[in-house]
Amino acid sequence: MDTGRTSDKVFNEIKDKIISGEWTKGTKIMSEPQLVKELGVSRVSVREAIEKMVALSILSKRQGEGTFVNELSAPVYLNSLLPMITLDITDYLDILEFRLMIEVESARFCAIRCDDSIIIELEECYHEMINFKDDMDKFTAKDLDFHIKIAQGSGNPLVVKVYEILRDLLSYHQKSLYKSLGPLGGIREHKQILDALKNRDSELTAIFIRRHIERTIRDLKSLNND
């Protein structure tokens, strides 16, 4: 029997009990032997499914007490989608279009809501991007840090979680893009975004973010057509 598929079955069974309300926040779930008997699977599959749910913050283990259901906030729900998202989203244009949908407004909110510490951290990211312009790995990392800081400044935990989920995919594609096009366009555009944020100009911040992502989309399409 494929242990991985059986583990997924156990994962979905437990998830269904939680979503249906059968197991609510704080509920102590069945022990591993009980789950083995009820679901007719191996103990290894049960253990794998539980460990996965613990890693995704859906369940938590308490020494000597058992395993309990956590409060399922929106970021936790997104966490449980992480494996699906990282496997299914493979087209960078799709990712960029998705960013265009959410990042323009999150940047607008950042300009309005963020405190001065976010601005300072964004400035540090920008200067490090300049310092690392000849090292695409480090440059890309700081580019992503810049955008995650904007997400944090928006004050919306869902936006932050989305960027955490997409970070590895963004890093892979951004590195490839910068190696083909160079970092200068990105540096210039990040400076415009930073200055607009420092001036707390929400409309201009949104405009510069939109231009930055739309330019990236055009460049990617141009590369794909070569």
C-alpha positions as CSV (number, residue, x, y, z in Angstrom):
1,M,0.0,0.0,0.0
2,D,1.2,3.5,-0.8
3,T,1.9,5.0,2.6
4,G,1.9,8.6,1.2
5,R,-1.6,8.2,-0.3
6,T,-2.9,6.6,2.9
7,S,-1.4,9.4,5.0
8,D,-3.3,11.9,2.8
9,K,-6.5,10.0,3.3
10,V,-6.0,10.2,7.1
11,F,-5.1,13.9,6.8
12,N,-8.4,14.6,4.9
13,E,-10.4,12.5,7.4
14,I,-9.1,14.5,10.3
15,K,-9.6,17.8,8.4
16,D,-13.2,16.9,7.6
17,K,-13.9,16.3,11.3
18,I,-12.5,19.7,12.1
19,I,-14.2,21.6,9.3
20,S,-17.6,20.0,10.0
21,G,-17.3,21.1,13.7
22,E,-17.2,17.5,15.0
23,W,-13.8,18.4,16.5
24,T,-13.8,22.0,17.7
25,K,-11.0,24.2,19.0
26,G,-9.4,22.6,22.0
27,T,-10.8,19.1,21.3
28,K,-8.5,16.2,22.2
29,I,-8.5,14.0,19.1
30,M,-8.5,10.2,19.0
31,S,-5.3,8.5,20.0
32,E,-3.2,6.9,17.2
33,P,-4.5,3.4,18.0
34,Q,-8.1,4.6,17.9
35,L,-7.6,6.3,14.5
36,V,-5.9,3.2,13.1
37,K,-8.9,1.1,14.1
38,E,-11.6,3.6,12.9
39,L,-9.9,4.4,9.6
40,G,-8.5,0.9,8.9
41,V,-5.0,2.2,8.1
42,S,-1.5,1.7,9.4
43,R,-0.1,3.5,12.5
44,V,2.7,4.9,10.3
45,S,0.1,6.6,8.0
46,V,-1.8,8.0,11.1
47,R,1.5,9.3,12.6
48,E,2.5,11.0,9.3
49,A,-0.8,12.7,8.9
50,I,-0.8,14.0,12.5
51,E,2.8,15.2,12.2
52,K,1.9,17.1,9.0
53,M,-1.1,18.8,10.8
54,V,1.1,19.7,13.7
55,A,3.7,21.3,11.3
56,L,0.8,23.3,9.7
57,S,-0.4,24.5,13.1
58,I,-3.8,22.7,12.7
59,L,-3.0,20.4,15.7
60,S,-0.7,20.6,18.6
61,K,0.8,17.9,20.8
62,R,0.9,18.2,24.6
63,Q,3.4,16.1,26.4
64,G,1.6,13.3,28.4
65,E,-1.9,14.7,27.4
66,G,-2.4,14.0,23.7
67,T,-3.1,15.9,20.5
68,F,-5.5,18.8,20.4
69,V,-7.2,21.0,17.7
70,N,-5.8,24.5,17.4
71,E,-7.9,27.6,16.8
72,L,-8.1,27.8,13.0
73,S,-7.4,31.4,12.1
74,A,-7.3,32.4,8.5
75,P,-3.5,32.1,8.2
76,V,-3.7,28.6,9.6
77,Y,-6.3,27.7,6.9
78,L,-3.9,29.1,4.3
79,N,-1.1,27.0,5.8
80,S,-3.1,23.9,5.2
81,L,-3.3,24.8,1.5
82,L,0.5,25.2,1.2
83,P,1.3,21.8,-0.3
84,M,-1.4,22.3,-3.0
85,I,-0.3,25.8,-3.9
86,T,3.4,25.0,-4.1
87,L,2.6,22.1,-6.5
88,D,0.0,23.7,-8.7
89,I,1.3,27.2,-9.4
90,T,4.1,26.7,-11.9
91,D,3.5,29.5,-14.4
92,Y,5.3,32.6,-13.3
93,L,2.9,34.8,-15.4
94,D,0.0,33.4,-13.3
95,I,1.9,34.3,-10.1
96,L,2.7,37.8,-11.4
97,E,-1.0,38.4,-12.3
98,F,-2.0,37.2,-8.9
99,R,0.5,39.6,-7.3
100,L,-1.0,42.4,-9.4
101,M,-4.4,41.7,-8.0
102,I,-3.3,41.8,-4.3
103,E,-0.1,43.7,-4.1
104,V,-1.3,47.0,-5.4
105,E,-3.9,47.3,-2.7
106,S,-1.7,45.9,0.0
107,A,0.9,48.6,-0.8
108,R,-1.7,51.2,-0.7
109,F,-2.7,50.0,2.8
110,C,1.0,49.9,3.8
111,A,1.4,53.6,3.0
112,I,-1.5,54.4,5.2
113,R,-1.0,51.9,8.1
114,C,2.6,51.0,8.5
115,D,4.7,52.4,11.3
116,D,8.1,54.0,10.9
117,S,10.0,50.8,11.7
118,I,8.6,49.2,8.5
119,I,9.9,52.2,6.5
120,I,13.3,51.8,8.1
121,E,13.4,48.1,7.3
122,L,12.3,48.8,3.7
123,E,15.1,51.3,3.3
124,E,17.6,48.8,4.6
125,C,16.3,46.2,2.1
126,Y,16.7,48.7,-0.7
127,H,20.3,49.6,0.2
128,E,21.2,45.9,0.5
129,M,19.7,45.3,-3.0
130,I,22.1,47.9,-4.3
131,N,25.0,46.3,-2.4
132,F,24.1,42.8,-3.8
133,K,23.4,43.9,-7.4
134,D,26.1,41.5,-8.6
135,D,25.0,38.6,-6.6
136,M,21.6,37.4,-7.9
137,D,20.9,35.1,-5.0
138,K,21.3,37.8,-2.3
139,F,19.8,40.4,-4.5
140,T,16.6,38.3,-5.0
141,A,16.4,37.5,-1.3
142,K,16.4,41.2,-0.5
143,D,13.9,42.0,-3.3
144,L,11.5,39.5,-1.7
145,D,12.2,40.8,1.8
146,F,11.2,44.3,0.5
147,H,7.8,43.0,-0.8
148,I,7.2,40.9,2.3
149,K,7.8,44.0,4.4
150,I,5.2,45.9,2.4
151,A,2.8,43.0,3.0
152,Q,3.5,43.2,6.8
153,G,3.0,47.0,6.7
154,S,-0.5,46.4,5.2
155,G,-1.6,45.1,8.5
156,N,-3.3,42.1,6.9
157,P,-2.1,38.7,8.1
158,L,-3.6,36.9,5.0
159,V,-1.4,38.9,2.6
160,V,1.7,38.1,4.7
161,K,0.9,34.4,4.7
162,V,0.4,34.4,0.9
163,Y,3.8,35.8,0.4
164,E,5.4,33.3,2.8
165,I,3.7,30.5,0.9
166,L,4.9,31.8,-2.5
167,R,8.4,32.9,-1.4
168,D,10.3,29.8,-2.8
169,L,8.5,30.0,-6.1
170,L,9.0,33.7,-6.4
171,S,12.7,33.3,-5.5
172,Y,13.2,30.7,-8.2
173,H,11.6,32.7,-11.0
174,Q,12.9,36.1,-9.9
175,K,16.5,34.8,-10.0
176,S,16.0,33.5,-13.5
177,L,14.5,36.8,-14.6
178,Y,17.2,39.0,-13.0
179,K,19.9,36.8,-14.5
180,S,18.5,37.5,-18.0
181,L,17.6,41.2,-17.6
182,G,19.9,42.5,-14.9
183,P,18.9,44.3,-11.6
184,L,18.9,47.9,-12.7
185,G,15.2,48.2,-13.5
186,G,14.2,46.6,-10.2
187,I,16.5,48.9,-8.3
188,R,15.0,52.0,-9.9
189,E,11.5,50.9,-9.4
190,H,12.0,49.9,-5.8
191,K,13.4,53.4,-5.1
192,Q,10.2,54.9,-6.5
193,I,8.1,52.7,-4.3
194,L,10.2,53.4,-1.2
195,D,10.0,57.2,-1.7
196,A,6.2,57.1,-2.2
197,L,5.9,55.0,1.0
198,K,8.2,57.4,3.0
199,N,5.9,60.3,1.9
200,R,2.8,58.2,2.9
201,D,1.4,58.7,-0.5
202,S,-0.9,55.7,-0.9
203,E,-2.0,56.5,-4.5
204,L,1.5,57.0,-5.8
205,T,2.7,53.9,-4.0
206,A,0.0,51.8,-5.6
207,I,0.9,53.3,-9.0
208,F,4.6,52.5,-8.7
209,I,3.9,48.9,-7.5
210,R,1.5,48.4,-10.5
211,R,4.1,49.7,-12.9
212,H,6.8,47.5,-11.4
213,I,4.8,44.3,-11.7
214,E,3.4,45.2,-15.2
215,R,6.9,45.9,-16.4
216,T,8.0,42.5,-15.1
217,I,5.1,40.9,-16.9
218,R,6.1,42.6,-20.2
219,D,9.8,41.6,-19.7
220,L,8.8,38.0,-19.0
221,K,6.6,37.8,-22.1
222,S,9.4,39.3,-24.2
223,L,11.8,36.7,-23.0
224,N,9.3,33.9,-23.7
225,N,8.9,35.2,-27.2
226,D,12.6,35.3,-28.0
